[in-house]
Amino acid sequence: MKTLNIIKIGGNVIDDESKLNDFIQSLASLNEPFILVHGGGKLATDLAEKLNIPQQLIEGRRITDAETLKIATMVYAGYINKNIVAKLQKQNINSIGLSGADGNVMKATKRIHQEIDYGFVGDISIENVNFNFLDILLQSGLTPIICAITHDKQGQLLNTNADTIASVLASALATSFQVKLMYCFEKKGVLNNPEDENSVIKNLDWNTFQKLKEEGIINKGMIPKINNAFDALANGVKEIGITSATNFTYFIKNNTYEGTRIN
């Protein structure tokens, strides 16, 4: 079974040109096929503030009204996506930037919640991943770069959590590939002490996650990230890590790294 790396990049790495360039160079050294998933929350938030459009996040998930959806689409599917593609082309990695609407890569459904109106937020499931299209791209030597915008196939774009996209993609492709799922950001991994960069939890199981969440040690945007990691684990993805953008290649190449392994 062929190896496929699903890599999600987020956090301050996307906002920092130098860190992003270093990350892209690391990707170029993999010598294994990969799909890159990205968000870009900080840039979208900054632009919304400049345009005086209020933003609200609940446990790391953005409430997306019509104006916020426009901003998210412009930032995620536009500038960030094409900037990453251009940098990968410089490294001779022939990439193609996609939203969920392009090639019908991922169909989503608008989130319905009894208490919270999330607006134009989409939820995705394994059966709505266009496996055949992605396989064609990979077989053609193209590297898909997928942003956090999906669609409902009724003409409506939807903002979808990038961590969820990475998890669902990994789960959908795990039946045909040996998938490694990596969540990469500016931290070294999941921290036992948020004030200590070196307090990395090497192995994180479900019970420990629940305990640390109740204690408030794991909070905000880290919660959906880890929830999605455990979803992928339950759906057959064997190797899942949360680590920094500078350390992820150690895990992929050597199966040893500075970071948190989900198990």
SEDOTOR-530541 format. One record per residue: residue in three letters; z, x, y of N, C-alpha, C in turn. Coordinates in steps of 0.2 Angstrom, whole numbers, padded with zeros to 4 digits, always signed. Example, Ala and Ser with C-alpha at 12.3 -4.5 7.8 and 13.67 -1.06 7.14 Angstrom:
<recs>
ALA+0039+0066-0028+0039+0062-0022+0039+0066-0016 SER+0035+0064-0011+0036+0068-0005+0039+0064+0000 
</recs>
This chain:
<recs>
MET+0000+0004-0006+0000+0000+0000+0000+0004+0006 LYS-0004+0003+0011-0005+0007+0017+0001+0006+0022 THR+0003+0011+0025+0008+0011+0030+0006+0009+0037 LEU+0009+0004+0040+0008+0002+0046+0014+0002+0051 ASN+0014+0005+0056+0020+0005+0061+0019-0001+0066 ILE+0024-0005+0067+0025-0010+0072+0030-0007+0077 ILE+0028-0005+0083+0032-0002+0088+0032-0006+0094 LYS+0039-0008+0096+0040-0012+0102+0043-0007+0107 ILE+0040-0007+0113+0042-0003+0118+0044-0007+0124 GLY+0050-0005+0127+0053-0009+0132+0058-0005+0137 GLY+0062-0009+0140+0067-0005+0144+0064-0002+0150 ASN+0067+0003+0152+0065+0007+0158+0059+0012+0157 VAL+0058+0013+0150+0052+0017+0148+0046+0015+0152 ILE+0044+0009+0152+0038+0006+0154+0038+0007+0162 ASP+0044+0007+0165+0044+0007+0172+0044+0015+0175 ASP+0045+0019+0170+0045+0026+0172+0039+0030+0170 GLU+0035+0032+0174+0028+0035+0173+0029+0041+0168 SER+0034+0045+0170+0035+0051+0166+0037+0050+0159 LYS+0042+0045+0158+0044+0043+0151+0038+0040+0147 LEU+0035+0036+0151+0029+0032+0147+0024+0037+0145 ASN+0022+0042+0149+0017+0047+0147+0020+0051+0141 ASP+0026+0053+0141+0029+0056+0135+0029+0052+0129 PHE+0030+0045+0129+0030+0041+0124+0023+0040+0121 ILE+0018+0040+0126+0011+0039+0123+0009+0046+0120 GLN+0011+0051+0122+0010+0057+0118+0013+0058+0111 SER+0019+0055+0111+0022+0054+0104+0018+0050+0100 LEU+0016+0044+0102+0011+0040+0098+0005+0043+0096 ALA+0002+0047+0100-0004+0051+0098-0002+0056+0092 SER+0004+0058+0091+0005+0063+0086+0007+0059+0079 LEU+0007+0053+0079+0009+0049+0073+0004+0051+0067 ASN-0002+0050+0068-0007+0051+0063-0006+0045+0058 GLU-0004+0040+0060-0003+0034+0056-0005+0028+0060 PRO-0008+0022+0057-0010+0017+0061-0004+0013+0064 PHE-0005+0010+0069+0001+0006+0072-0002+0001+0077 ILE+0003-0004+0078+0002-0009+0083+0008-0008+0088 LEU+0006-0008+0094+0011-0008+0099+0012-0014+0103 VAL+0018-0016+0103+0020-0023+0107+0024-0021+0113 HIS+0023-0024+0119+0027-0022+0125+0028-0029+0129 GLY+0034-0028+0133+0035-0033+0138+0034-0030+0144 GLY+0039-0030+0149+0039-0027+0155+0043-0031+0160 GLY+0049-0033+0158+0053-0038+0162+0055-0035+0169 LYS+0057-0029+0169+0059-0026+0176+0053-0027+0181 LEU+0047-0025+0179+0042-0025+0184+0041-0032+0186 ALA+0041-0037+0181+0040-0044+0183+0045-0047+0187 THR+0052-0045+0186+0057-0047+0190+0057-0044+0197 ASP+0055-0038+0198+0054-0035+0205+0048-0038+0209 LEU+0043-0040+0205+0038-0044+0209+0040-0051+0211 ALA+0043-0054+0207+0046-0061+0208+0051-0060+0214 GLU+0055-0055+0215+0059-0055+0220+0055-0054+0227 LYS+0050-0050+0226+0046-0048+0232+0043-0055+0235 LEU+0041-0059+0230+0038-0066+0231+0043-0071+0232 ASN+0049-0070+0232+0055-0075+0233+0054-0080+0228 ILE+0053-0078+0222+0053-0083+0217+0059-0082+0212 PRO+0064-0086+0212+0071-0085+0209+0069-0084+0201 GLN+0073-0080+0198+0073-0078+0191+0080-0079+0188 GLN+0079-0082+0182+0085-0083+0178+0084-0081+0171 LEU+0089-0077+0168+0089-0075+0161+0095-0078+0157 ILE+0094-0080+0151+0100-0082+0147+0099-0079+0141 GLU+0104-0074+0140+0105-0070+0134+0098-0066+0133 GLY+0096-0063+0139+0090-0059+0138+0084-0062+0138 ARG+0084-0069+0138+0077-0073+0138+0076-0076+0145 ARG+0070-0075+0147+0068-0077+0154+0066-0085+0154 ILE+0069-0088+0159+0067-0095+0160+0061-0095+0164 THR+0055-0098+0162+0049-0097+0164+0046-0103+0167 ASP+0046-0104+0174+0043-0110+0177+0036-0108+0178 ALA+0032-0112+0181+0025-0111+0182+0023-0105+0186 GLU+0027-0104+0192+0026-0098+0196+0028-0091+0192 THR+0033-0092+0188+0035-0086+0184+0030-0084+0179 LEU+0027-0089+0176+0022-0088+0171+0016-0085+0174 LYS+0014-0086+0180+0009-0083+0183+0010-0075+0184 ILE+0017-0074+0186+0019-0067+0187+0019-0063+0180 ALA+0022-0066+0175+0022-0063+0169+0015-0062+0166 THR+0011-0066+0167+0004-0065+0164+0001-0060+0168 MET+0001-0059+0175-0002-0054+0178+0001-0047+0177 VAL+0008-0047+0176+0011-0041+0175+0010-0038+0167 TYR+0011-0043+0163+0011-0041+0156+0004-0040+0153 ALA+0000-0045+0154-0007-0045+0151-0012-0041+0155 GLY-0009-0040+0162-0014-0037+0166-0012-0029+0167 TYR-0008-0028+0172-0007-0021+0174-0003-0017+0168 ILE+0002-0019+0165+0006-0015+0160+0001-0014+0154 ASN-0002-0019+0152-0006-0019+0146-0012-0014+0147 LYS-0015-0015+0152-0021-0010+0153-0019-0003+0155 ASN-0014-0002+0158-0011+0004+0160-0010+0008+0153 ILE-0006+0005+0148-0005+0008+0142-0011+0009+0138 VAL-0016+0005+0138-0022+0006+0135-0026+0012+0138 ALA-0026+0012+0144-0029+0018+0147-0026+0025+0146 LYS-0019+0025+0145-0016+0031+0143-0017+0033+0136 LEU-0018+0028+0132-0019+0029+0125-0026+0032+0124 GLN-0031+0029+0128-0038+0032+0128-0038+0039+0130 LYS-0034+0041+0134-0034+0048+0136-0032+0052+0130 GLN-0028+0049+0126-0025+0053+0120-0030+0052+0114 ASN-0036+0049+0115-0041+0048+0110-0039+0043+0105 ILE-0035+0039+0107-0033+0033+0103-0037+0027+0105 ASN-0042+0025+0101-0046+0019+0104-0042+0013+0103 SER-0040+0010+0109-0035+0004+0109-0039-0002+0112 ILE-0036-0007+0110-0038-0014+0113-0032-0018+0115 GLY-0032-0020+0122-0026-0024+0124-0027-0031+0123 LEU-0022-0034+0121-0022-0041+0119-0016-0045+0121 SER-0018-0052+0123-0012-0057+0123-0013-0061+0117 GLY-0008-0065+0116-0009-0069+0110-0015-0074+0110 ALA-0017-0075+0116-0023-0080+0116-0030-0076+0114 ASP-0030-0069+0115-0036-0066+0114-0037-0065+0106 GLY-0043-0068+0104-0044-0068+0097-0039-0072+0093 ASN-0036-0077+0097-0031-0081+0094-0026-0077+0089 VAL-0024-0071+0092-0019-0067+0088-0013-0070+0086 MET-0010-0074+0091-0004-0078+0090-0004-0084+0093 LYS-0003-0090+0090-0002-0096+0093+0005-0098+0093 ALA+0008-0101+0098+0015-0102+0099+0016-0110+0101 THR+0022-0112+0100+0024-0119+0102+0029-0118+0108 LYS+0028-0123+0112+0033-0123+0118+0040-0124+0116 ARG+0044-0120+0118+0051-0121+0116+0055-0127+0118 ILE+0058-0131+0113+0061-0137+0115+0069-0135+0113 HIS+0073-0136+0118+0080-0135+0118+0084-0141+0120 GLN+0089-0143+0117+0093-0149+0119+0096-0148+0125 GLU+0099-0142+0127+0103-0141+0133+0099-0137+0139 ILE+0094-0133+0137+0091-0128+0142+0084-0130+0142 ASP+0081-0130+0148+0074-0131+0149+0071-0124+0150 TYR+0068-0121+0145+0066-0114+0146+0059-0113+0150 GLY+0056-0119+0151+0050-0119+0154+0044-0117+0150 PHE+0040-0113+0152+0034-0111+0148+0035-0105+0144 VAL+0040-0106+0139+0042-0101+0134+0039-0103+0128 GLY+0036-0098+0124+0034-0100+0118+0038-0097+0112 ASP+0038-0101+0106+0041-0098+0100+0035-0097+0095 ILE+0036-0092+0091+0030-0091+0086+0033-0090+0079 SER+0029-0091+0074+0031-0091+0067+0026-0087+0064 ILE+0028-0084+0058+0023-0080+0054+0017-0083+0052 GLU+0016-0089+0051+0010-0093+0049+0005-0093+0054 ASN+0008-0092+0061+0003-0093+0066+0001-0086+0069 VAL+0002-0081+0065-0001-0074+0066-0008-0074+0063 ASN-0013-0072+0067-0020-0071+0064-0021-0064+0061 PHE-0018-0064+0055-0019-0058+0051-0026-0055+0050 ASN-0030-0060+0048-0037-0057+0047-0040-0054+0053 PHE-0039-0056+0059-0042-0053+0065-0038-0046+0066 LEU-0032-0046+0065-0028-0040+0066-0031-0035+0061 ASP-0032-0037+0055-0034-0032+0050-0041-0030+0051 ILE-0045-0034+0054-0052-0032+0056-0052-0026+0061 LEU-0047-0027+0066-0047-0022+0071-0044-0016+0068 LEU-0039-0016+0064-0036-0010+0061-0041-0006+0057 GLN-0045-0010+0053-0050-0007+0049-0056-0004+0053 SER-0057-0007+0059-0062-0004+0063-0060+0002+0067 GLY-0054+0004+0066-0051+0010+0069-0048+0009+0076 LEU-0047+0002+0078-0044+0000+0084-0037-0001+0084 THR-0033+0001+0089-0026+0000+0089-0024-0005+0094 PRO-0022-0011+0091-0020-0017+0095-0014-0015+0100 ILE-0014-0017+0106-0009-0016+0111-0007-0023+0113 ILE-0002-0026+0111-0001-0033+0112+0005-0035+0117 CYS+0004-0039+0122+0009-0041+0127+0012-0047+0125 ALA+0017-0049+0129+0022-0054+0128+0019-0061+0130 ILE+0013-0062+0131+0010-0068+0133+0006-0071+0127 THR+0008-0078+0125+0004-0081+0119+0001-0087+0122 HIS-0001-0092+0117-0004-0098+0120-0003-0103+0114 ASP-0004-0110+0116-0003-0115+0111-0009-0118+0108 LYS-0015-0115+0110-0021-0117+0108-0023-0124+0111 GLN-0020-0126+0116-0021-0132+0119-0023-0130+0127 GLY-0024-0124+0128-0025-0122+0135-0020-0119+0139 GLN-0014-0119+0136-0008-0117+0139-0005-0110+0137 LEU-0004-0106+0142-0001-0099+0141+0006-0100+0141 LEU+0009-0096+0137+0017-0096+0136+0020-0089+0136 ASN+0025-0088+0139+0029-0082+0139+0033-0082+0133 THR+0033-0076+0129+0036-0076+0123+0040-0069+0122 ASN+0046-0069+0120+0050-0063+0119+0046-0058+0115 ALA+0045-0052+0118+0042-0046+0115+0045-0044+0109 ASP+0052-0044+0108+0055-0042+0102+0054-0047+0097 THR+0053-0053+0098+0051-0058+0093+0044-0057+0091 ILE+0040-0056+0095+0033-0054+0093+0032-0049+0088 ALA+0036-0043+0090+0036-0037+0085+0039-0039+0078 SER+0044-0043+0078+0047-0045+0072+0043-0050+0068 VAL+0040-0054+0071+0035-0059+0068+0029-0055+0065 LEU+0026-0051+0069+0020-0047+0067+0022-0043+0061 ALA+0028-0040+0061+0030-0035+0056+0031-0040+0049 SER+0034-0045+0050+0035-0050+0044+0028-0052+0041 ALA+0024-0054+0046+0017-0057+0044+0013-0052+0040 LEU+0014-0045+0042+0010-0040+0039+0013-0036+0033 ALA+0019-0038+0032+0023-0034+0027+0021-0036+0020 THR+0017-0041+0019+0014-0043+0012+0008-0039+0011 SER+0005-0036+0016-0001-0032+0014+0000-0024+0016 PHE+0005-0023+0020+0006-0016+0022+0013-0014+0021 GLN+0014-0008+0020+0021-0005+0020+0023-0004+0028 VAL+0027-0009+0030+0028-0009+0038+0034-0006+0039 LYS+0034-0002+0045+0040+0001+0048+0040-0002+0055 LEU+0046-0005+0056+0047-0009+0063+0052-0005+0067 MET+0050-0003+0073+0054+0001+0077+0054-0002+0084 TYR+0060-0003+0087+0062-0005+0093+0064+0001+0098 CYS+0059+0003+0103+0061+0009+0107+0062+0007+0114 PHE+0067+0010+0116+0069+0009+0124+0072+0015+0126 GLU+0076+0015+0132+0079+0021+0135+0085+0023+0132 LYS+0088+0019+0128+0095+0021+0124+0093+0024+0118 LYS+0098+0028+0115+0098+0031+0109+0098+0027+0103 GLY+0100+0021+0104+0101+0016+0099+0106+0010+0101 VAL+0109+0007+0096+0114+0002+0098+0121+0006+0099 LEU+0124+0005+0104+0130+0008+0106+0136+0005+0104 ASN+0141+0008+0101+0148+0005+0100+0152+0005+0107 ASN+0150+0010+0111+0153+0010+0118+0148+0010+0123 PRO+0146+0005+0127+0141+0005+0131+0141+0010+0137 GLU+0147+0013+0138+0148+0018+0143+0147+0025+0140 ASP+0146+0026+0133+0145+0032+0130+0138+0032+0126 GLU+0134+0036+0129+0127+0036+0127+0127+0039+0119 ASN+0132+0043+0117+0132+0046+0111+0136+0042+0105 SER+0138+0036+0107+0142+0032+0103+0137+0027+0098 VAL+0132+0030+0096+0127+0026+0092+0129+0024+0086 ILE+0128+0018+0084+0130+0015+0078+0124+0016+0073 LYS+0125+0021+0068+0120+0023+0064+0117+0018+0059 ASN+0121+0014+0057+0119+0008+0052+0122+0002+0054 LEU+0118-0003+0055+0121-0010+0058+0119-0015+0053 ASP+0125-0018+0050+0123-0024+0045+0125-0030+0049 TRP+0124-0036+0046+0125-0043+0049+0132-0044+0051 ASN+0137-0043+0047+0143-0044+0049+0146-0040+0055 THR+0144-0034+0055+0146-0029+0060+0143-0032+0067 PHE+0137-0034+0066+0133-0036+0072+0137-0043+0075 GLN+0139-0047+0071+0143-0053+0073+0149-0051+0076 LYS+0153-0046+0073+0159-0044+0076+0158-0041+0083 LEU+0153-0037+0084+0152-0033+0090+0150-0038+0095 LYS+0146-0043+0093+0144-0048+0098+0150-0052+0101 GLU+0154-0054+0096+0160-0058+0098+0164-0054+0103 GLU+0165-0048+0102+0169-0044+0106+0165-0042+0113 GLY+0159-0044+0114+0155-0042+0120+0152-0035+0120 ILE+0153-0032+0115+0150-0025+0115+0143-0025+0114 ILE+0140-0029+0110+0133-0031+0110+0132-0037+0114 ASN+0128-0037+0119+0127-0043+0124+0120-0042+0127 LYS+0119-0048+0131+0113-0048+0135+0106-0047+0131 GLY+0102-0043+0133+0095-0043+0130+0095-0039+0123 MET+0101-0036+0121+0102-0033+0115+0102-0038+0109 ILE+0105-0044+0111+0106-0049+0106+0100-0052+0103 PRO+0095-0054+0107+0089-0056+0104+0085-0050+0100 LYS+0086-0044+0103+0082-0039+0099+0085-0038+0092 ILE+0092-0038+0092+0095-0037+0085+0094-0043+0081 ASN+0094-0049+0083+0093-0055+0079+0086-0055+0076 ASN+0081-0052+0080+0074-0052+0078+0073-0047+0073 ALA+0077-0041+0073+0077-0036+0068+0080-0039+0062 PHE+0085-0043+0062+0088-0045+0055+0083-0051+0053 ASP+0079-0054+0057+0074-0059+0054+0069-0055+0051 ALA+0067-0050+0053+0061-0046+0050+0064-0043+0043 LEU+0070-0041+0043+0073-0039+0037+0073-0044+0032 ALA+0075-0050+0034+0075-0056+0029+0068-0058+0027 ASN+0063-0056+0030+0056-0057+0028+0052-0052+0025 GLY+0056-0047+0023+0053-0042+0018+0051-0035+0022 VAL+0053-0034+0028+0052-0028+0031+0057-0023+0030 LYS+0056-0018+0026+0061-0014+0023+0064-0008+0028 GLU+0060-0006+0033+0063-0001+0037+0062-0003+0044 ILE+0068-0003+0047+0069-0006+0054+0074-0002+0058 GLY+0072+0001+0064+0076+0005+0068+0076+0003+0075 ILE+0081+0005+0078+0082+0004+0086+0084+0010+0088 THR+0080+0013+0093+0081+0020+0095+0077+0021+0102 SER+0078+0027+0104+0075+0029+0110+0067+0030+0109 ALA+0064+0030+0115+0056+0031+0115+0055+0039+0113 THR+0060+0043+0114+0059+0050+0112+0060+0052+0105 ASN+0064+0047+0102+0066+0049+0095+0063+0045+0089 PHE+0059+0040+0091+0056+0036+0086+0052+0040+0081 THR+0048+0045+0083+0043+0048+0079+0047+0052+0073 TYR+0053+0054+0074+0057+0057+0069+0058+0052+0063 PHE+0060+0046+0065+0061+0041+0059+0054+0040+0056 ILE+0049+0039+0059+0042+0037+0056+0040+0043+0052 LYS+0041+0049+0054+0038+0055+0050+0043+0057+0045 ASN+0049+0057+0046+0054+0060+0042+0059+0056+0039 ASN+0059+0049+0041+0064+0044+0039+0071+0046+0041 THR+0072+0051+0046+0079+0053+0048+0078+0053+0056 TYR+0083+0051+0059+0082+0050+0067+0089+0049+0070 GLU+0089+0050+0076+0095+0048+0080+0094+0041+0082 GLY+0097+0036+0080+0096+0029+0081+0100+0024+0077 THR+0099+0018+0077+0102+0013+0073+0097+0010+0068 ARG+0099+0010+0062+0095+0007+0056+0098+0001+0055 ILE+0094-0004+0054+0096-0011+0053+0096-0012+0045 ASN+0102-0014+0042+0102-0015+0035+0107-0020+0033 
</recs>
